[in-house]
Amino acid sequence: MNKLYIGLAGSILSLSLLTAASAADPKPEDAVRYRQSVYTVIGWHFKPIGAMMKGEIPFDAAAVARHAQYVEMMSKTAIAGFPKGSGPDAVKDTEAKPEIWTHWDQFEAKMNDFQEAAIKLTEVAKGGDQAAIKAQFGKTAETCKACHKEFRTD
């Protein structure tokens, strides 16, 4: 398990260094790869929580808390993957709608909603109360879906 964390941390550090190195003028393709990687990590940690909340796998409070921390961490980095010029007009392999950049304030607000919900999920998960976690998980999932509905093609 420690190897997984070390590998994940190394990947995130590599992405951070890549982003820092190209932050002044990132290539659109790099921005898309970055954000897809962020959402892959979010999904990797969000899905087991959902499975526990649905009763598909046994509830493990420590695992939920650990997964929630990763979701929170990645929620704070996601918006960096949407620089101007990285939309579908520049890159074909993206599910991001052009409305992200034409309605940036709305997009940013939805991203902030997701981040706040993810922070709260981490806090609630630390308490270990399955019912409270399930309620907050639902709220967090809703903030995620709200952004998808307006700003992502499915």
C-alpha positions in Angstrom: 0.0 0.0 0.0 2.9 2.3 0.8 4.3 1.7 -2.7 0.9 2.9 -4.1 1.1 6.1 -2.1 4.7 6.7 -3.1 3.8 6.1 -6.8 0.8 8.3 -6.6 2.8 11.1 -4.9 5.5 10.7 -7.5 3.0 11.0 -10.3 1.4 14.1 -8.7 4.8 15.6 -8.2 5.8 14.9 -11.8 2.5 16.5 -13.0 3.2 19.5 -10.7 6.7 19.9 -12.1 5.4 19.6 -15.6 2.7 22.1 -14.9 5.2 24.5 -13.2 7.6 24.2 -16.1 5.0 24.9 -18.7 2.6 27.1 -16.6 3.6 30.3 -18.4 2.4 28.9 -21.7 1.2 25.3 -21.5 0.5 23.4 -24.7 -3.3 22.8 -25.0 -2.6 19.0 -25.2 -0.6 19.1 -22.0 -3.4 20.9 -20.2 -5.9 18.3 -21.4 -3.6 15.5 -20.2 -3.2 17.2 -16.9 -6.9 17.6 -16.2 -7.7 14.1 -17.5 -5.1 12.8 -15.1 -6.6 14.8 -12.2 -10.0 13.4 -12.9 -8.7 9.9 -13.2 -7.2 10.2 -9.7 -10.5 11.7 -8.4 -12.5 8.8 -9.9 -10.0 6.2 -8.6 -10.7 7.4 -5.1 -14.4 8.4 -5.5 -15.6 5.1 -6.8 -14.7 3.0 -3.8 -16.5 5.4 -1.5 -19.5 5.2 -3.7 -19.4 1.4 -3.7 -19.2 1.4 0.1 -22.1 3.9 0.3 -24.2 1.6 -2.0 -23.3 -1.5 0.1 -21.5 -3.1 -2.9 -18.4 -3.5 -0.8 -18.0 -3.5 3.0 -17.8 -0.2 4.7 -14.3 0.7 5.9 -14.2 4.1 7.7 -10.4 4.3 7.5 -10.5 3.6 3.7 -13.2 6.2 3.2 -11.2 8.8 5.1 -8.1 8.0 3.0 -9.9 8.1 -0.3 -11.7 11.4 0.7 -8.3 13.0 1.4 -7.2 12.3 -2.2 -10.5 13.6 -3.6 -10.0 16.8 -1.6 -6.4 17.2 -2.7 -7.2 16.7 -6.3 -10.2 19.0 -6.2 -7.8 21.8 -5.3 -5.7 21.1 -8.4 -8.4 20.5 -11.0 -9.0 24.1 -12.1 -5.3 24.5 -13.1 -6.0 22.1 -16.0 -8.3 24.6 -17.8 -6.1 27.4 -19.1 -7.4 29.5 -21.9 -6.8 27.9 -25.3 -7.2 24.3 -24.1 -10.8 23.8 -25.1 -12.3 21.8 -28.0 -11.4 24.5 -30.5 -7.7 23.7 -29.9 -7.8 20.0 -28.8 -10.0 17.3 -30.2 -9.5 14.8 -27.4 -11.4 16.7 -24.7 -14.9 16.5 -23.2 -14.6 20.1 -22.0 -17.3 22.3 -23.5 -16.3 25.8 -24.8 -18.7 27.2 -22.3 -16.0 26.7 -19.6 -14.1 29.6 -21.1 -17.1 31.7 -22.2 -18.7 31.4 -18.7 -15.6 31.2 -16.6 -17.1 32.7 -13.5 -19.9 30.1 -13.5 -17.4 27.3 -14.1 -15.1 28.6 -11.4 -18.0 28.8 -8.9 -19.0 25.1 -9.7 -15.4 24.0 -9.3 -15.3 25.9 -5.9 -18.5 24.2 -4.9 -16.9 20.8 -5.6 -13.8 21.7 -3.7 -15.8 22.9 -0.7 -17.9 19.7 -0.7 -14.7 17.6 -1.0 -13.2 19.4 2.0 -16.4 18.7 4.0 -16.3 15.0 2.9 -12.8 14.6 4.3 -13.9 16.3 7.6 -17.0 14.0 7.9 -15.1 10.9 6.9 -12.6 11.4 9.7 -15.6 11.0 12.1 -16.3 7.5 10.7 -20.1 7.9 10.9 -21.4 6.0 7.9 -24.7 7.8 7.7 -23.1 11.2 7.8 -20.5 10.2 5.3 -23.2 8.9 2.9 -25.1 12.2 3.2 -21.9 14.3 2.5 -20.8 11.9 -0.3 -24.2 12.5 -2.0 -23.7 16.3 -1.7 -20.2 16.0 -3.1 -21.4 13.8 -6.0 -24.1 16.4 -6.8 -21.5 19.2 -7.1 -19.5 17.0 -9.5 -22.6 16.2 -11.6 -23.6 19.9 -11.7 -20.4 20.8 -13.4 -20.7 17.9 -15.8 -24.2 18.9 -16.9 -23.1 22.3 -18.0 -19.5 22.1 -18.9 -18.7 18.5 -20.1 -19.9 16.5 -23.1 -20.8 13.0 -22.2 
